[in-house]
Structures are given as C-alpha cells and as structure tokens.
Amino acid sequence: MNNLLKSVLLSGAIVASALILSPDYASAATSSVKVQINDSLVSFPDEQPFIDSKGFTQVPVRMVAEKMGASVKYEKLSSSKSKVTIKKGSTTIVLKSGSNIAMVGSKQVVMDTSMRIVNGRAFVPVRFVSETFGYTLKWDAKNKIAIISTNGKNYAPAWTAPVHNTSASKGNQVVSIAKQYLGTKYTWGGSSPSTGFDCSGYVKYVYGKMGVNLPHSSQSMHNNSGKPVSKSNLKPGDLVFFITNKVSTSHVGIYIGDNKFISATNSGVKIDSLNSSYWGPKYNGANRIFY
C-alpha cells in the first residue's frame, strides 16, 4: 500500500476542545470552526463546517475540494442515498452517503466517519479530503481553524478569534444596573430601592445583582473588596472612594466612565464628576471588583 493511502487510513480526528456538536445540528453550527487553504479562508455560503458527536471536523466537501482545484459531481441515487465523485489529476474519490467506505481509485479506504448529507450538502471529515490529495493539515485550536497546505509551506491563521474582555463587559453591566436607580431617595442604612439607599447600601445592592456580596460599609469595601487601581486606569464598574468626614473613607460610588461616578448622596442616587469642586479634593482611591 502506498504512503498516500496509508496516510488516509491513519487520518485522525481534529478535536476542538469544549465544542462537540451533534450532526443533527450541523445547519446551526455557524460557530467558529473554519477551514483555510494556504493563506485564504474557504467561504461556505450556507451550511458551515461543524464538529460531530465523535469529535471529527466535518466540512461541505464541494467548497473545500473545489478550492483545492478538484472537480465535484453530486448524484442522487435514491430518496435516501447520494454519491459524490471528486477528481483531481489522476486521483478519483467516490463517496456514498451513510457509508464510511471511500473508493480512492480502485482501493477501498475506511474513513473515520461516514459521509452525510445535511440540507443538500455532502459532508466528509476534512482530514480525509486533504490527505487523500497528499496535502498536510494543521489544527489551530486557539482559533478553531483547519489549515490545509497544498505546497508544504507552514501558514499562519488567516483569521484570529476576538478576545472577549470579560471584566470590561461585567463592569458595563454594573453601570447599566446602577443607572436604573437614578433618583432613588437617600436613607441612612438603606439597602433597597423600596427603603432608599445609603452609599454603601446602594453599591452593595447593585453588585448583589451581579452575584457579588459586598460589605455594607464603604471603609470595609475599600479595605477588603477587589484590587486597588489608579485613578488614571479607572474603568466602568470600579468602586471609587472618598473622605467626607476628614478622617477616613466614608463614601463610595461606582465609576461610569468619562470621569463620572454614580452614588447615593443626601439628595438621592445621582451622577457626579470626579473632578468637581466638592468631590475632587475628597477622592481617596478606587478598587476593581471584576479583573
């Protein structure tokens, strides 16, 4: 048996950790699974690549094969059976739906999984297609891209997955919640919209909506909650502290961006500037809860 067929027989799964999709849901798998040939991504106009329940990356064979310069012929054999013939140079591959046996020339080759038809598209394991034609394949787990090289060169991903800043997202959620209570009256010791808020009761209530339990004390928050951040590095959702009694931290608010913060003051929940003539001189640091 030649090396080409051996590589096909030994073709393995491309496993994407934490992404296992049932083939029944392939049409919904517009997920981050992508295919790249040399330095270009393959475009899939409708059905997208997906990872089946066994962990194999399945691809619409026509788009991938044609991108590699092969011709693809699709035939409907019956209401439940279809055949796909792929030709490139002297290599001919014949696949039938529901079967994991492929004919490569006159040789029978066992694929990792069966060819399947999903919404009119024939899907096969991507490694089978690439290695049958003698091409190398690399799985980029970080970006979930199957990278096929047709010329032996090593290619970097043509697409990189966006980095989601979870802490920033949560901070913005805190601000959104905090603004819902603008105008709520001030009550010493208060910690709910129905009774009114004092400064720490308000911050405690808002963060409680995010599943975070803070102490009902501005000084305790300052000393024990989160990590200190500089004023120049403030982000929405950070706690900002002030000395209003000339002794120690006695007021807390939530930074909302643009040098502004929201807090429960004697006149109710309102937004103020960190640089105002009243609050500016009383600023006493900040802590970040989500980092």
N, C-alpha and C positions, 0 to 999 in steps of 0.2 A: 504493500500500500504506500502511495507516495506521501510526501510530507504535507502536502496541501490537504489531502483527505484526513490525515491524522489530526491536523490542527482543527478540522471541523468536528471530528468525532470527540475531541477533547474540549470543545468550546464550552466555556463555563458561563455562569450567571454573572450579570452585572447587578450587584446588590446595592441598593440605596438604603442606608440605614434609616429606620423610622418612617419609610414610605412604602407600604405594602398595599397595593390596590387589587381588588378582585377584577378579573377580566370583564365581568358583567358591568363594570362601571367605567370601562375604558373611554366611552364617549364623554364622560365628565372629567376625565383626567387631563385637564388643561393645566396641569401642575408644572413644576419647574424642570421636568425631565426634558432634555433637549438632545439633539444629535448634531454633531459638527463633522464636516468632511474637509480635511486640511484646515484652512483658516476661515471657513464660512459655515454658518449655521444652515441647516436644512429647514426649509419652510414647509409647514404642514397646514394646508388650507382649511381642513375640517377636523378629522379625527387626529388626536395627538398621541405621541408615544406614552406608554404607561408601564408600570411595573406590576406584573401579575402576582397572583396569590402565592406563587412559589419563589418569587423574588427575581424573576427574569425580566429584563427590559424588552418589551415588545414594541416594534415600530411598524408603521404603514410601509410595506415593502416597496411599493411603486416609487414613492418620493426618494427613498434612500438609494434604491438601485439605479434609478434614472440619473440621480446626482452623480453617481459613480460611472456614468456612461453606459449603462446596460439598458436593454430594452425589456419591457414587461408586457406580457399578454395575459389577460384575465378571461377565464371561461367559466360559465355557469353550467355545471354538469347535471344538476337536478335542483329541486327546491331547497335541498339542504347541503349540497356538495358543490364545491368550486375548485378550480385548478388554476394555478399561476405558473407561467413559464418565464424564466429570466434568462436572457442571453447576453453574454459579453465575450467578444472574441471567440475562442474555441470552447468556452465553458457554457454549459446549459444546465440550468437547475429547474426541476419540476417539483412543485409542491401541491399537496391536496389538503383541503380544509379538514380538520378533525384528525389528521394524521401527523405523527412526529417522524415519519419516514420521508426523506427527500431523495430524489434521484439527481445525482450530480454526474452528468454524462451517463455512463452505464452502471455506475456504482450506487448502491443504496447507502444512505448516510442517516444515522439516527440523530435527530435534533434534540435539544434539551426539553423543548415543549412542542406541542402541535401547532401547526398554522391554524389561525382562527379568522373568521370574518366578523368584523364589527361595523355595523352600519354601512355595509358595502365595501369596506376597506379590508384588504388582507394584511394580517399582522404576523410577523415572524420575529424570533429572537435576533436582535441587532448583531450580536457577535457572529451568529451563523452566516449572515449575509456578508459581513466584512471579511471574515477569514476564509470563506469559500473562494473569494476572488483574490486571496493572498494578501489582504491588507491588514495592517495592525490596528488594534483598538485599545484605547486607554479610557478608563472611567475616572472622571474628575468628580469625586464625591462632594467636595465643597460646593460646587456649582451645579451638580447633578447633570453633567454633560457627558455623553458618549462621544469621544473624539476619535474619528477614523482617519488614519493617514494612508493615502494611496501611493506615496512616494518615499516612505521610510523616514520622513522628517518628523521631528517632535514639535507639535503645535501647542501653543498656549490656548486657554479657553477664549473663545470669541465673545463670550458673554460672562459677566460676573454677577452673582446674586447680590441684590441690595442688602446692605447691613441695616437691620432694624434697631434703632436706638430705643430699647425698652424703657429705660429710665426717663428719657425725654417724653415718650408717649404717656407714661404714667403721670409725670409732672403736669402735663397739659390736661389730663383727666381731672387731676386735683383742682386745677384752676377753674375748669368748667363747673365742677360741683360747687366750689366756693362761691362762684358768682350767682348761683341760684338763690342765695340767701341774702343778697344785697338788700339793705333796708330793714333787715330783721332787728328788732329792738335790743338794746343792751340790758342785761340783767346780771348783777353780780352773782357769781356762782352758777350761772345758767349754762346749760349744755345741750339745748334742743331748740328747734325753731318755735315750738309752741310756748316755751317759757321765756325765750330770749337767750342770748349768749353773753358770756364774758369772753375776753380774748382767747384764753387757753381752751375754754369750753367749746368755742367755735372751731378752732383748729382741730381739736380732738374729734369733734363731730364730723368734720369734713374728711379727715383721714380715716375715720372709722368706716366711712362709705367705701373706702379702698381696701378695707380689711386690715388696717394698721391701728393698733391700740396704743395711743399716746397718753402720757400722764396729764391730769387736769391741773397743770402748773407750768407757766412759762419758764420759770427757772429750771424746773426738772427737765423740761423739753430741751432747754439749752445745754444742760449738763449731761443728759443721758440718752438723747434721741438723735439718731443719724450721725453724720460726719460733718465736721466744720468745712465751710467753703468760703473763699474770699469774696468780697463784695464785687470785684471785677469779674468773677466767674459765676455769678448768680444765674440760675435757670428757673423757669416756671415750676412752681410746686415747692421750692425751697422755703424753709422756715426762716423768717427774719426776726431778730430780737432787738429790743430797745430798753433803755433805762429811763423810766419816767419818775422814779422815786429818789433819784440821785444816789442810790446805794448799789443796786444790782439789777439784773434782768427782771423786768416787771411787766413787759408787754410782748406779745408775739403776733405775727401776721404771716401771710402766705404771699410769696413773691409771684407776680403775674406777668413779669416782663416789662420792658420799656421803663425801667427804674420806678416801677409802681408796685404796690402791695395792697392786699385786701385784709382787713382785720375788723374785729368787733371793738368799737370805741364807745365812749359815753354817748355818742349820738347815733349809735347803731352800726351795723355792718356797712362799711364803706371803703372806697379805694382812695389811697393817698400816694403822694410821691415820696420816695426815699430821701429826696433832696429838698423837701420842703423846709421852711424855716423852723417848723416845730419838730419834725421827725428826724431831719438830717443830723443835728447835733446829738441826738439821743440813740443813734444806731449803735448796736453792740454785738454785731456778728450774725452769722447765718449757719444753718445746718441743712444738709441734704438727706432726705429720708430714702429716696429711691436713687441708687447709684450703681 
